[in-house]
Amino acid sequence: MYKIRKGDDVVIRTGKDSGKRGTVLRVLPEVDKLVVENVNVVKKHTKPNPQAGISGGIVEKEMPIHVSNVMLYNPQSKKGDRVGFKILEDGRKVRVFKSTDEVVDA
């Protein structure tokens, strides 16, 4: 079980996009990276390939960012917050915010 999952709102802590908020689009667990919406956007120069129907040009795309550079967004405090795990009475393992001990997963 990972602390940050697809669909979570996160706050960027470091880098050129520091302070921005976005939604996690993909999680790459083998390299501990995330792709966040509208964060770490780069311009990629693509060559045209008429056989595959790809037109050439400059394409903007989101690149992965390391999971240590993001924090889960806490709507109560309106800031990024650390995440821990807790096992409930019924045996479920859930994510909780460290500052408020509030359950993240509904």
Helices and strands as residue ranges (DSSP letters): E 9-12, E 21-28, E 33-36, E 41-46, E 57-62, E 65-66, G 67-69, E 70-74, E 79-81, E 83-87, E 93-97
